Amino acid sequence: MTKTEVELTELGDRVRKLERQNHRWQFATLFLLFVVASSLATGLVAQERIEPPLMRAKTVEAQSFLLKDADGNIRGRMNLRGDRPTFELYDKSGKVVWSAPTKPELIPAL
């Protein structure tokens, strides 16, 4: 063998070795990418399953309670008028569609 043939053989061996290393790095990169993507996906799924903590109370005190729709319009109200409790439900335009007590002379039972 001549010196040129030996150099070409060594060069070919070095190229094959570099290609094998390159394939290993490509595999390692794809594996790492898969692990990161699956971790992110698992985190997102777990985040959707987490429910906000439920606040429990034995007593709630207020002078008025409002029921609002998604647009912020008042659809119901429970409050005191004078010394009498009232409960009213409203339609989309804000008109009372139901109220309790229906007559002012009715006094709710205690």
Gaussian input, Z-matrix of N, CA and C with variables (Angstrom, degrees):
# hf/3-21g

backbone

0 1
 N
 C     1     B1
 C     2     B2     1     A1
 N     3     B3     2     A2     1     D1
 C     4     B4     3     A3     2     D2
 C     5     B5     4     A4     3     D3
 N     6     B6     5     A5     4     D4
 C     7     B7     6     A6     5     D5
 C     8     B8     7     A7     6     D6
 N     9     B9     8     A8     7     D7
 C    10    B10     9     A9     8     D8
 C    11    B11    10    A10     9     D9
 N    12    B12    11    A11    10    D10
 C    13    B13    12    A12    11    D11
 C    14    B14    13    A13    12    D12
 N    15    B15    14    A14    13    D13
 C    16    B16    15    A15    14    D14
 C    17    B17    16    A16    15    D15
 N    18    B18    17    A17    16    D16
 C    19    B19    18    A18    17    D17
 C    20    B20    19    A19    18    D18
 N    21    B21    20    A20    19    D19
 C    22    B22    21    A21    20    D20
 C    23    B23    22    A22    21    D21
 N    24    B24    23    A23    22    D22
 C    25    B25    24    A24    23    D23
 C    26    B26    25    A25    24    D24
 N    27    B27    26    A26    25    D25
 C    28    B28    27    A27    26    D26
 C    29    B29    28    A28    27    D27
 N    30    B30    29    A29    28    D28
 C    31    B31    30    A30    29    D29
 C    32    B32    31    A31    30    D30
 N    33    B33    32    A32    31    D31
 C    34    B34    33    A33    32    D32
 C    35    B35    34    A34    33    D33
 N    36    B36    35    A35    34    D34
 C    37    B37    36    A36    35    D35
 C    38    B38    37    A37    36    D36
 N    39    B39    38    A38    37    D37
 C    40    B40    39    A39    38    D38
 C    41    B41    40    A40    39    D39
 N    42    B42    41    A41    40    D40
 C    43    B43    42    A42    41    D41
 C    44    B44    43    A43    42    D42
 N    45    B45    44    A44    43    D43
 C    46    B46    45    A45    44    D44
 C    47    B47    46    A46    45    D45
 N    48    B48    47    A47    46    D46
 C    49    B49    48    A48    47    D47
 C    50    B50    49    A49    48    D48
 N    51    B51    50    A50    49    D49
 C    52    B52    51    A51    50    D50
 C    53    B53    52    A52    51    D51
 N    54    B54    53    A53    52    D52
 C    55    B55    54    A54    53    D53
 C    56    B56    55    A55    54    D54
 N    57    B57    56    A56    55    D55
 C    58    B58    57    A57    56    D56
 C    59    B59    58    A58    57    D57
 N    60    B60    59    A59    58    D58
 C    61    B61    60    A60    59    D59
 C    62    B62    61    A61    60    D60
 N    63    B63    62    A62    61    D61
 C    64    B64    63    A63    62    D62
 C    65    B65    64    A64    63    D63
 N    66    B66    65    A65    64    D64
 C    67    B67    66    A66    65    D65
 C    68    B68    67    A67    66    D66
 N    69    B69    68    A68    67    D67
 C    70    B70    69    A69    68    D68
 C    71    B71    70    A70    69    D69
 N    72    B72    71    A71    70    D70
 C    73    B73    72    A72    71    D71
 C    74    B74    73    A73    72    D72
 N    75    B75    74    A74    73    D73
 C    76    B76    75    A75    74    D74
 C    77    B77    76    A76    75    D75
 N    78    B78    77    A77    76    D76
 C    79    B79    78    A78    77    D77
 C    80    B80    79    A79    78    D78
 N    81    B81    80    A80    79    D79
 C    82    B82    81    A81    80    D80
 C    83    B83    82    A82    81    D81
 N    84    B84    83    A83    82    D82
 C    85    B85    84    A84    83    D83
 C    86    B86    85    A85    84    D84
 N    87    B87    86    A86    85    D85
 C    88    B88    87    A87    86    D86
 C    89    B89    88    A88    87    D87
 N    90    B90    89    A89    88    D88
 C    91    B91    90    A90    89    D89
 C    92    B92    91    A91    90    D90
 N    93    B93    92    A92    91    D91
 C    94    B94    93    A93    92    D92
 C    95    B95    94    A94    93    D93
 N    96    B96    95    A95    94    D94
 C    97    B97    96    A96    95    D95
 C    98    B98    97    A97    96    D96
 N    99    B99    98    A98    97    D97
 C   100   B100    99    A99    98    D98
 C   101   B101   100   A100    99    D99
 N   102   B102   101   A101   100   D100
 C   103   B103   102   A102   101   D101
 C   104   B104   103   A103   102   D102
 N   105   B105   104   A104   103   D103
 C   106   B106   105   A105   104   D104
 C   107   B107   106   A106   105   D105
 N   108   B108   107   A107   106   D106
 C   109   B109   108   A108   107   D107
 C   110   B110   109   A109   108   D108
 N   111   B111   110   A110   109   D109
 C   112   B112   111   A111   110   D110
 C   113   B113   112   A112   111   D111
 N   114   B114   113   A113   112   D112
 C   115   B115   114   A114   113   D113
 C   116   B116   115   A115   114   D114
 N   117   B117   116   A116   115   D115
 C   118   B118   117   A117   116   D116
 C   119   B119   118   A118   117   D117
 N   120   B120   119   A119   118   D118
 C   121   B121   120   A120   119   D119
 C   122   B122   121   A121   120   D120
 N   123   B123   122   A122   121   D121
 C   124   B124   123   A123   122   D122
 C   125   B125   124   A124   123   D123
 N   126   B126   125   A125   124   D124
 C   127   B127   126   A126   125   D125
 C   128   B128   127   A127   126   D126
 N   129   B129   128   A128   127   D127
 C   130   B130   129   A129   128   D128
 C   131   B131   130   A130   129   D129
 N   132   B132   131   A131   130   D130
 C   133   B133   132   A132   131   D131
 C   134   B134   133   A133   132   D132
 N   135   B135   134   A134   133   D133
 C   136   B136   135   A135   134   D134
 C   137   B137   136   A136   135   D135
 N   138   B138   137   A137   136   D136
 C   139   B139   138   A138   137   D137
 C   140   B140   139   A139   138   D138
 N   141   B141   140   A140   139   D139
 C   142   B142   141   A141   140   D140
 C   143   B143   142   A142   141   D141
 N   144   B144   143   A143   142   D142
 C   145   B145   144   A144   143   D143
 C   146   B146   145   A145   144   D144
 N   147   B147   146   A146   145   D145
 C   148   B148   147   A147   146   D146
 C   149   B149   148   A148   147   D147
 N   150   B150   149   A149   148   D148
 C   151   B151   150   A150   149   D149
 C   152   B152   151   A151   150   D150
 N   153   B153   152   A152   151   D151
 C   154   B154   153   A153   152   D152
 C   155   B155   154   A154   153   D153
 N   156   B156   155   A155   154   D154
 C   157   B157   156   A156   155   D155
 C   158   B158   157   A157   156   D156
 N   159   B159   158   A158   157   D157
 C   160   B160   159   A159   158   D158
 C   161   B161   160   A160   159   D159
 N   162   B162   161   A161   160   D160
 C   163   B163   162   A162   161   D161
 C   164   B164   163   A163   162   D162
 N   165   B165   164   A164   163   D163
 C   166   B166   165   A165   164   D164
 C   167   B167   166   A166   165   D165
 N   168   B168   167   A167   166   D166
 C   169   B169   168   A168   167   D167
 C   170   B170   169   A169   168   D168
 N   171   B171   170   A170   169   D169
 C   172   B172   171   A171   170   D170
 C   173   B173   172   A172   171   D171
 N   174   B174   173   A173   172   D172
 C   175   B175   174   A174   173   D173
 C   176   B176   175   A175   174   D174
 N   177   B177   176   A176   175   D175
 C   178   B178   177   A177   176   D176
 C   179   B179   178   A178   177   D177
 N   180   B180   179   A179   178   D178
 C   181   B181   180   A180   179   D179
 C   182   B182   181   A181   180   D180
 N   183   B183   182   A182   181   D181
 C   184   B184   183   A183   182   D182
 C   185   B185   184   A184   183   D183
 N   186   B186   185   A185   184   D184
 C   187   B187   186   A186   185   D185
 C   188   B188   187   A187   186   D186
 N   189   B189   188   A188   187   D187
 C   190   B190   189   A189   188   D188
 C   191   B191   190   A190   189   D189
 N   192   B192   191   A191   190   D190
 C   193   B193   192   A192   191   D191
 C   194   B194   193   A193   192   D192
 N   195   B195   194   A194   193   D193
 C   196   B196   195   A195   194   D194
 C   197   B197   196   A196   195   D195
 N   198   B198   197   A197   196   D196
 C   199   B199   198   A198   197   D197
 C   200   B200   199   A199   198   D198
 N   201   B201   200   A200   199   D199
 C   202   B202   201   A201   200   D200
 C   203   B203   202   A202   201   D201
 N   204   B204   203   A203   202   D202
 C   205   B205   204   A204   203   D203
 C   206   B206   205   A205   204   D204
 N   207   B207   206   A206   205   D205
 C   208   B208   207   A207   206   D206
 C   209   B209   208   A208   207   D207
 N   210   B210   209   A209   208   D208
 C   211   B211   210   A210   209   D209
 C   212   B212   211   A211   210   D210
 N   213   B213   212   A212   211   D211
 C   214   B214   213   A213   212   D212
 C   215   B215   214   A214   213   D213
 N   216   B216   215   A215   214   D214
 C   217   B217   216   A216   215   D215
 C   218   B218   217   A217   216   D216
 N   219   B219   218   A218   217   D217
 C   220   B220   219   A219   218   D218
 C   221   B221   220   A220   219   D219
 N   222   B222   221   A221   220   D220
 C   223   B223   222   A222   221   D221
 C   224   B224   223   A223   222   D222
 N   225   B225   224   A224   223   D223
 C   226   B226   225   A225   224   D224
 C   227   B227   226   A226   225   D225
 N   228   B228   227   A227   226   D226
 C   229   B229   228   A228   227   D227
 C   230   B230   229   A229   228   D228
 N   231   B231   230   A230   229   D229
 C   232   B232   231   A231   230   D230
 C   233   B233   232   A232   231   D231
 N   234   B234   233   A233   232   D232
 C   235   B235   234   A234   233   D233
 C   236   B236   235   A235   234   D234
 N   237   B237   236   A236   235   D235
 C   238   B238   237   A237   236   D236
 C   239   B239   238   A238   237   D237
 N   240   B240   239   A239   238   D238
 C   241   B241   240   A240   239   D239
 C   242   B242   241   A241   240   D240
 N   243   B243   242   A242   241   D241
 C   244   B244   243   A243   242   D242
 C   245   B245   244   A244   243   D243
 N   246   B246   245   A245   244   D244
 C   247   B247   246   A246   245   D245
 C   248   B248   247   A247   246   D246
 N   249   B249   248   A248   247   D247
 C   250   B250   249   A249   248   D248
 C   251   B251   250   A250   249   D249
 N   252   B252   251   A251   250   D250
 C   253   B253   252   A252   251   D251
 C   254   B254   253   A253   252   D252
 N   255   B255   254   A254   253   D253
 C   256   B256   255   A255   254   D254
 C   257   B257   256   A256   255   D255
 N   258   B258   257   A257   256   D256
 C   259   B259   258   A258   257   D257
 C   260   B260   259   A259   258   D258
 N   261   B261   260   A260   259   D259
 C   262   B262   261   A261   260   D260
 C   263   B263   262   A262   261   D261
 N   264   B264   263   A263   262   D262
 C   265   B265   264   A264   263   D263
 C   266   B266   265   A265   264   D264
 N   267   B267   266   A266   265   D265
 C   268   B268   267   A267   266   D266
 C   269   B269   268   A268   267   D267
 N   270   B270   269   A269   268   D268
 C   271   B271   270   A270   269   D269
 C   272   B272   271   A271   270   D270
 N   273   B273   272   A272   271   D271
 C   274   B274   273   A273   272   D272
 C   275   B275   274   A274   273   D273
 N   276   B276   275   A275   274   D274
 C   277   B277   276   A276   275   D275
 C   278   B278   277   A277   276   D276
 N   279   B279   278   A278   277   D277
 C   280   B280   279   A279   278   D278
 C   281   B281   280   A280   279   D279
 N   282   B282   281   A281   280   D280
 C   283   B283   282   A282   281   D281
 C   284   B284   283   A283   282   D282
 N   285   B285   284   A284   283   D283
 C   286   B286   285   A285   284   D284
 C   287   B287   286   A286   285   D285
 N   288   B288   287   A287   286   D286
 C   289   B289   288   A288   287   D287
 C   290   B290   289   A289   288   D288
 N   291   B291   290   A290   289   D289
 C   292   B292   291   A291   290   D290
 C   293   B293   292   A292   291   D291
 N   294   B294   293   A293   292   D292
 C   295   B295   294   A294   293   D293
 C   296   B296   295   A295   294   D294
 N   297   B297   296   A296   295   D295
 C   298   B298   297   A297   296   D296
 C   299   B299   298   A298   297   D297
 N   300   B300   299   A299   298   D298
 C   301   B301   300   A300   299   D299
 C   302   B302   301   A301   300   D300
 N   303   B303   302   A302   301   D301
 C   304   B304   303   A303   302   D302
 C   305   B305   304   A304   303   D303
 N   306   B306   305   A305   304   D304
 C   307   B307   306   A306   305   D305
 C   308   B308   307   A307   306   D306
 N   309   B309   308   A308   307   D307
 C   310   B310   309   A309   308   D308
 C   311   B311   310   A310   309   D309
 N   312   B312   311   A311   310   D310
 C   313   B313   312   A312   311   D311
 C   314   B314   313   A313   312   D312
 N   315   B315   314   A314   313   D313
 C   316   B316   315   A315   314   D314
 C   317   B317   316   A316   315   D315
 N   318   B318   317   A317   316   D316
 C   319   B319   318   A318   317   D317
 C   320   B320   319   A319   318   D318
 N   321   B321   320   A320   319   D319
 C   322   B322   321   A321   320   D320
 C   323   B323   322   A322   321   D321
 N   324   B324   323   A323   322   D322
 C   325   B325   324   A324   323   D323
 C   326   B326   325   A325   324   D324
 N   327   B327   326   A326   325   D325
 C   328   B328   327   A327   326   D326
 C   329   B329   328   A328   327   D327

   B1=1.4192
   B2=1.5255
   B3=1.2755
   B4=1.4554
   B5=1.5215
   B6=1.3161
   B7=1.4584
   B8=1.5229
   B9=1.3058
   B10=1.4536
   B11=1.5243
   B12=1.3444
   B13=1.4586
   B14=1.5231
   B15=1.3223
   B16=1.4585
   B17=1.5343
   B18=1.3237
   B19=1.4569
   B20=1.5252
   B21=1.3434
   B22=1.4674
   B23=1.5274
   B24=1.3162
   B25=1.4636
   B26=1.5281
   B27=1.3419
   B28=1.4648
   B29=1.5226
   B30=1.3273
   B31=1.4588
   B32=1.5266
   B33=1.3280
   B34=1.4687
   B35=1.5211
   B36=1.3575
   B37=1.4651
   B38=1.5268
   B39=1.3335
   B40=1.4676
   B41=1.5272
   B42=1.3300
   B43=1.4648
   B44=1.5279
   B45=1.3532
   B46=1.4659
   B47=1.5323
   B48=1.3404
   B49=1.4606
   B50=1.5327
   B51=1.3153
   B52=1.4672
   B53=1.5272
   B54=1.3322
   B55=1.4668
   B56=1.5265
   B57=1.3512
   B58=1.4708
   B59=1.5213
   B60=1.3420
   B61=1.4592
   B62=1.5338
   B63=1.3204
   B64=1.4661
   B65=1.5285
   B66=1.3210
   B67=1.4742
   B68=1.5250
   B69=1.3385
   B70=1.4639
   B71=1.5308
   B72=1.3413
   B73=1.4612
   B74=1.5241
   B75=1.3325
   B76=1.4625
   B77=1.5293
   B78=1.3290
   B79=1.4604
   B80=1.5312
   B81=1.3323
   B82=1.4568
   B83=1.5348
   B84=1.3167
   B85=1.4567
   B86=1.5245
   B87=1.3250
   B88=1.4737
   B89=1.5211
   B90=1.3259
   B91=1.4611
   B92=1.5207
   B93=1.3310
   B94=1.4589
   B95=1.5306
   B96=1.3158
   B97=1.4592
   B98=1.5272
   B99=1.3231
   B100=1.4639
   B101=1.5269
   B102=1.3207
   B103=1.4606
   B104=1.5305
   B105=1.3304
   B106=1.4692
   B107=1.5261
   B108=1.3347
   B109=1.4635
   B110=1.5255
   B111=1.3269
   B112=1.4638
   B113=1.5251
   B114=1.3319
   B115=1.4665
   B116=1.5231
   B117=1.3254
   B118=1.4599
   B119=1.5263
   B120=1.3191
   B121=1.4657
   B122=1.5225
   B123=1.3195
   B124=1.4639
   B125=1.5219
   B126=1.3205
   B127=1.4630
   B128=1.5170
   B129=1.3289
   B130=1.4638
   B131=1.5176
   B132=1.3369
   B133=1.4626
   B134=1.5241
   B135=1.3245
   B136=1.4655
   B137=1.5184
   B138=1.3188
   B139=1.4620
   B140=1.5244
   B141=1.3264
   B142=1.4650
   B143=1.5206
   B144=1.3252
   B145=1.4635
   B146=1.5213
   B147=1.3160
   B148=1.4580
   B149=1.5233
   B150=1.3066
   B151=1.4555
   B152=1.5269
   B153=1.3034
   B154=1.4696
   B155=1.5229
   B156=1.3169
   B157=1.4706
   B158=1.5211
   B159=1.3025
   B160=1.4580
   B161=1.5261
   B162=1.3128
   B163=1.4502
   B164=1.5257
   B165=1.2995
   B166=1.4574
   B167=1.5237
   B168=1.3159
   B169=1.4576
   B170=1.5176
   B171=1.2943
   B172=1.4602
   B173=1.5200
   B174=1.3251
   B175=1.4612
   B176=1.5202
   B177=1.3271
   B178=1.4618
   B179=1.5177
   B180=1.3150
   B181=1.4609
   B182=1.5104
   B183=1.3332
   B184=1.4626
   B185=1.5177
   B186=1.3122
   B187=1.4567
   B188=1.5214
   B189=1.3423
   B190=1.4526
   B191=1.5242
   B192=1.3253
   B193=1.4521
   B194=1.5244
   B195=1.3448
   B196=1.4618
   B197=1.5193
   B198=1.3328
   B199=1.4504
   B200=1.5245
   B201=1.3491
   B202=1.4691
   B203=1.5220
   B204=1.3622
   B205=1.4640
   B206=1.5293
   B207=1.3219
   B208=1.4633
   B209=1.5231
   B210=1.3167
   B211=1.4711
   B212=1.5250
   B213=1.3229
   B214=1.4535
   B215=1.5153
   B216=1.3251
   B217=1.4700
   B218=1.5267
   B219=1.3281
   B220=1.4640
   B221=1.5215
   B222=1.3454
   B223=1.4634
   B224=1.5192
   B225=1.3381
   B226=1.4562
   B227=1.5173
   B228=1.3500
   B229=1.4629
   B230=1.5236
   B231=1.3228
   B232=1.4572
   B233=1.5240
   B234=1.3223
   B235=1.4613
   B236=1.5133
   B237=1.3194
   B238=1.4605
   B239=1.5164
   B240=1.3182
   B241=1.4632
   B242=1.5183
   B243=1.3057
   B244=1.4638
   B245=1.5164
   B246=1.3303
   B247=1.4617
   B248=1.5316
   B249=1.3298
   B250=1.4712
   B251=1.5277
   B252=1.3188
   B253=1.4672
   B254=1.5289
   B255=1.3250
   B256=1.4653
   B257=1.5274
   B258=1.3208
   B259=1.4548
   B260=1.5220
   B261=1.3408
   B262=1.4669
   B263=1.5225
   B264=1.3369
   B265=1.4671
   B266=1.5189
   B267=1.3201
   B268=1.4634
   B269=1.5305
   B270=1.3552
   B271=1.4648
   B272=1.5289
   B273=1.3444
   B274=1.4759
   B275=1.5192
   B276=1.3211
   B277=1.4617
   B278=1.5326
   B279=1.3317
   B280=1.4567
   B281=1.5162
   B282=1.3286
   B283=1.4632
   B284=1.5380
   B285=1.3388
   B286=1.4646
   B287=1.5241
   B288=1.3224
   B289=1.4604
   B290=1.5268
   B291=1.3146
   B292=1.4607
   B293=1.5139
   B294=1.3288
   B295=1.4598
   B296=1.5199
   B297=1.3047
   B298=1.4590
   B299=1.5168
   B300=1.2685
   B301=1.4541
   B302=1.5224
   B303=1.3198
   B304=1.4562
   B305=1.5223
   B306=1.3047
   B307=1.4701
   B308=1.5224
   B309=1.3129
   B310=1.4676
   B311=1.5246
   B312=1.3400
   B313=1.4667
   B314=1.5289
   B315=1.3449
   B316=1.4652
   B317=1.5130
   B318=1.2920
   B319=1.4703
   B320=1.5266
   B321=1.3177
   B322=1.4581
   B323=1.5202
   B324=1.3230
   B325=1.4659
   B326=1.5250
   B327=1.3144
   B328=1.4617
   B329=1.4756
   A1=110.49
   A2=111.64
   A3=116.10
   A4=109.16
   A5=113.38
   A6=119.26
   A7=111.22
   A8=119.57
   A9=123.86
   A10=110.17
   A11=117.04
   A12=121.05
   A13=110.56
   A14=117.39
   A15=121.84
   A16=109.33
   A17=116.72
   A18=119.89
   A19=111.63
   A20=116.76
   A21=120.02
   A22=110.89
   A23=118.24
   A24=122.18
   A25=109.64
   A26=116.33
   A27=119.88
   A28=110.99
   A29=115.81
   A30=120.07
   A31=110.93
   A32=117.64
   A33=121.62
   A34=111.31
   A35=116.91
   A36=121.03
   A37=111.16
   A38=116.08
   A39=120.77
   A40=110.82
   A41=117.66
   A42=121.23
   A43=109.91
   A44=118.08
   A45=121.01
   A46=110.72
   A47=115.96
   A48=120.07
   A49=110.75
   A50=117.21
   A51=121.17
   A52=111.31
   A53=117.11
   A54=119.98
   A55=111.00
   A56=117.04
   A57=119.89
   A58=110.56
   A59=117.50
   A60=121.16
   A61=110.99
   A62=114.99
   A63=120.02
   A64=110.69
   A65=117.51
   A66=121.04
   A67=110.78
   A68=117.68
   A69=120.16
   A70=110.76
   A71=116.27
   A72=119.80
   A73=111.11
   A74=116.86
   A75=119.79
   A76=110.70
   A77=116.53
   A78=120.55
   A79=110.38
   A80=117.14
   A81=120.90
   A82=110.74
   A83=117.42
   A84=121.24
   A85=110.78
   A86=116.95
   A87=119.86
   A88=111.46
   A89=117.22
   A90=120.77
   A91=110.28
   A92=117.34
   A93=121.23
   A94=110.85
   A95=117.14
   A96=121.40
   A97=110.80
   A98=116.78
   A99=121.46
   A100=110.87
   A101=117.80
   A102=121.82
   A103=110.11
   A104=117.47
   A105=120.90
   A106=110.56
   A107=117.42
   A108=120.60
   A109=111.23
   A110=117.51
   A111=119.27
   A112=111.08
   A113=118.02
   A114=120.44
   A115=110.66
   A116=116.93
   A117=120.40
   A118=111.22
   A119=116.70
   A120=119.91
   A121=110.85
   A122=116.81
   A123=120.34
   A124=110.50
   A125=116.80
   A126=120.61
   A127=112.07
   A128=117.16
   A129=120.16
   A130=111.44
   A131=116.37
   A132=119.75
   A133=109.86
   A134=116.39
   A135=119.74
   A136=110.78
   A137=117.59
   A138=121.18
   A139=111.03
   A140=117.66
   A141=120.84
   A142=111.41
   A143=117.03
   A144=120.66
   A145=112.98
   A146=117.14
   A147=120.26
   A148=108.62
   A149=115.72
   A150=120.85
   A151=108.75
   A152=116.83
   A153=117.84
   A154=109.76
   A155=116.84
   A156=118.68
   A157=110.80
   A158=115.26
   A159=121.60
   A160=108.89
   A161=115.52
   A162=119.98
   A163=108.51
   A164=115.91
   A165=120.89
   A166=108.44
   A167=114.98
   A168=119.88
   A169=108.72
   A170=115.72
   A171=119.70
   A172=110.87
   A173=116.84
   A174=121.25
   A175=109.62
   A176=115.67
   A177=122.07
   A178=106.98
   A179=116.33
   A180=120.21
   A181=110.08
   A182=115.25
   A183=120.94
   A184=108.64
   A185=116.20
   A186=120.24
   A187=110.96
   A188=116.88
   A189=120.39
   A190=109.10
   A191=116.35
   A192=123.00
   A193=108.01
   A194=116.85
   A195=121.72
   A196=109.82
   A197=115.43
   A198=122.46
   A199=107.25
   A200=116.86
   A201=120.79
   A202=110.14
   A203=115.34
   A204=119.90
   A205=109.38
   A206=116.47
   A207=121.86
   A208=112.53
   A209=117.61
   A210=121.36
   A211=112.96
   A212=117.70
   A213=121.12
   A214=114.07
   A215=117.18
   A216=120.66
   A217=109.84
   A218=116.36
   A219=120.34
   A220=108.59
   A221=116.18
   A222=121.23
   A223=112.07
   A224=117.35
   A225=121.19
   A226=109.68
   A227=114.97
   A228=119.70
   A229=108.02
   A230=115.19
   A231=121.76
   A232=105.78
   A233=115.75
   A234=119.41
   A235=110.21
   A236=116.10
   A237=122.31
   A238=109.60
   A239=116.11
   A240=122.25
   A241=105.89
   A242=113.29
   A243=117.17
   A244=108.09
   A245=115.82
   A246=120.18
   A247=111.60
   A248=116.82
   A249=121.33
   A250=111.88
   A251=116.50
   A252=119.26
   A253=110.74
   A254=116.47
   A255=121.22
   A256=109.13
   A257=114.23
   A258=121.52
   A259=107.15
   A260=117.42
   A261=121.44
   A262=110.11
   A263=115.44
   A264=122.14
   A265=107.93
   A266=116.85
   A267=122.48
   A268=110.77
   A269=115.54
   A270=120.06
   A271=108.79
   A272=116.13
   A273=120.66
   A274=112.96
   A275=116.87
   A276=119.96
   A277=112.45
   A278=118.35
   A279=121.45
   A280=113.78
   A281=117.01
   A282=121.41
   A283=108.94
   A284=116.58
   A285=121.41
   A286=108.95
   A287=117.41
   A288=121.73
   A289=111.57
   A290=116.82
   A291=120.62
   A292=108.62
   A293=116.28
   A294=119.54
   A295=109.29
   A296=114.98
   A297=121.19
   A298=107.80
   A299=121.11
   A300=126.92
   A301=110.83
   A302=115.95
   A303=120.68
   A304=112.49
   A305=117.67
   A306=121.14
   A307=108.69
   A308=117.25
   A309=119.62
   A310=114.04
   A311=117.03
   A312=118.08
   A313=112.83
   A314=116.64
   A315=118.62
   A316=109.71
   A317=114.50
   A318=120.54
   A319=106.87
   A320=118.18
   A321=119.93
   A322=111.63
   A323=115.00
   A324=120.77
   A325=108.93
   A326=114.90
   A327=120.24
   A328=112.21
   D1=145.03
   D2=179.60
   D3=-91.45
   D4=169.98
   D5=-178.58
   D6=-63.58
   D7=-35.21
   D8=-179.92
   D9=-67.30
   D10=-41.12
   D11=179.89
   D12=-66.39
   D13=-37.53
   D14=178.67
   D15=-66.47
   D16=-43.20
   D17=179.49
   D18=-64.61
   D19=-38.62
   D20=177.94
   D21=-67.53
   D22=-37.44
   D23=178.52
   D24=-65.77
   D25=-44.94
   D26=177.81
   D27=-64.15
   D28=-41.02
   D29=178.51
   D30=-62.87
   D31=-41.81
   D32=177.67
   D33=-63.11
   D34=-41.05
   D35=178.13
   D36=-63.32
   D37=-41.82
   D38=179.56
   D39=-65.55
   D40=-39.70
   D41=179.05
   D42=-64.76
   D43=-43.73
   D44=178.93
   D45=-62.24
   D46=-40.65
   D47=178.59
   D48=-63.73
   D49=-43.83
   D50=178.12
   D51=-64.02
   D52=-38.19
   D53=178.60
   D54=-64.99
   D55=-39.92
   D56=177.01
   D57=-63.21
   D58=-42.26
   D59=177.79
   D60=-63.47
   D61=-41.07
   D62=178.76
   D63=-61.42
   D64=-42.58
   D65=178.25
   D66=-63.58
   D67=-38.75
   D68=177.77
   D69=-63.27
   D70=-43.93
   D71=179.28
   D72=-64.58
   D73=-39.59
   D74=177.61
   D75=-62.47
   D76=-44.02
   D77=178.71
   D78=-62.84
   D79=-45.14
   D80=-179.70
   D81=-62.77
   D82=-39.67
   D83=179.32
   D84=-65.88
   D85=-45.11
   D86=178.34
   D87=-64.11
   D88=-39.41
   D89=178.45
   D90=-63.93
   D91=-44.69
   D92=178.80
   D93=-63.43
   D94=-40.99
   D95=177.29
   D96=-61.70
   D97=-41.81
   D98=177.72
   D99=-62.55
   D100=-43.44
   D101=-179.26
   D102=-63.76
   D103=-44.78
   D104=-180.00
   D105=-64.68
   D106=-44.39
   D107=-179.55
   D108=-64.01
   D109=-42.68
   D110=179.87
   D111=-68.21
   D112=-34.25
   D113=176.66
   D114=-65.07
   D115=-43.37
   D116=178.04
   D117=-63.52
   D118=-43.12
   D119=179.88
   D120=-64.12
   D121=-41.70
   D122=178.72
   D123=-63.68
   D124=-40.63
   D125=178.45
   D126=-63.95
   D127=-40.52
   D128=179.16
   D129=-66.29
   D130=-41.08
   D131=179.50
   D132=-65.51
   D133=-42.50
   D134=179.76
   D135=-65.20
   D136=-36.52
   D137=-179.97
   D138=-65.18
   D139=-35.35
   D140=178.52
   D141=-69.06
   D142=-28.89
   D143=-177.26
   D144=-81.68
   D145=-18.27
   D146=-178.03
   D147=-72.04
   D148=123.96
   D149=178.79
   D150=-94.41
   D151=143.45
   D152=177.43
   D153=-64.24
   D154=148.92
   D155=-179.49
   D156=-62.93
   D157=138.84
   D158=-179.90
   D159=-86.81
   D160=126.33
   D161=179.86
   D162=-87.98
   D163=122.37
   D164=179.29
   D165=-113.07
   D166=137.10
   D167=179.14
   D168=-138.71
   D169=145.13
   D170=176.83
   D171=-83.71
   D172=-30.81
   D173=-178.70
   D174=-139.05
   D175=133.86
   D176=173.50
   D177=-123.79
   D178=126.99
   D179=-179.19
   D180=-118.94
   D181=134.93
   D182=176.56
   D183=-162.59
   D184=160.87
   D185=176.10
   D186=-88.62
   D187=-18.99
   D188=-178.45
   D189=-155.05
   D190=144.59
   D191=173.96
   D192=-122.19
   D193=131.28
   D194=179.92
   D195=-115.68
   D196=141.69
   D197=173.73
   D198=-112.19
   D199=117.87
   D200=-176.81
   D201=-117.49
   D202=148.08
   D203=175.83
   D204=-84.52
   D205=-176.19
   D206=-176.94
   D207=-63.33
   D208=-26.27
   D209=179.54
   D210=-85.85
   D211=-4.71
   D212=179.47
   D213=92.75
   D214=5.17
   D215=178.45
   D216=-79.23
   D217=139.00
   D218=178.85
   D219=-73.56
   D220=124.43
   D221=-179.64
   D222=-113.56
   D223=-11.24
   D224=177.47
   D225=-159.67
   D226=154.22
   D227=-178.79
   D228=-149.33
   D229=137.17
   D230=173.43
   D231=-128.49
   D232=119.93
   D233=-177.53
   D234=-156.56
   D235=-173.55
   D236=177.49
   D237=-109.34
   D238=135.54
   D239=171.27
   D240=-116.08
   D241=107.00
   D242=-172.82
   D243=70.99
   D244=-118.50
   D245=177.43
   D246=-112.05
   D247=12.73
   D248=-178.02
   D249=-111.68
   D250=133.10
   D251=176.04
   D252=-75.91
   D253=142.38
   D254=177.24
   D255=-132.53
   D256=154.48
   D257=177.36
   D258=-138.06
   D259=124.17
   D260=-177.18
   D261=-131.00
   D262=143.30
   D263=173.96
   D264=-117.84
   D265=139.27
   D266=-175.73
   D267=-117.76
   D268=153.50
   D269=174.27
   D270=-87.26
   D271=-173.07
   D272=-177.09
   D273=-61.80
   D274=-30.62
   D275=-178.06
   D276=-85.33
   D277=-6.00
   D278=179.45
   D279=96.28
   D280=5.86
   D281=-179.88
   D282=-83.55
   D283=139.08
   D284=179.68
   D285=-67.43
   D286=124.20
   D287=177.66
   D288=-105.97
   D289=-19.12
   D290=177.78
   D291=-158.83
   D292=141.06
   D293=176.66
   D294=-146.84
   D295=156.03
   D296=177.22
   D297=-138.94
   D298=136.47
   D299=-7.43
   D300=-69.35
   D301=151.89
   D302=-176.55
   D303=-74.43
   D304=-29.28
   D305=179.69
   D306=-121.43
   D307=139.74
   D308=-178.02
   D309=-61.98
   D310=-25.95
   D311=-178.04
   D312=-78.53
   D313=-13.70
   D314=177.63
   D315=-76.93
   D316=133.71
   D317=179.29
   D318=-113.06
   D319=125.29
   D320=179.67
   D321=-62.78
   D322=145.30
   D323=178.65
   D324=-72.43
   D325=144.55
   D326=179.69
   D327=-98.13

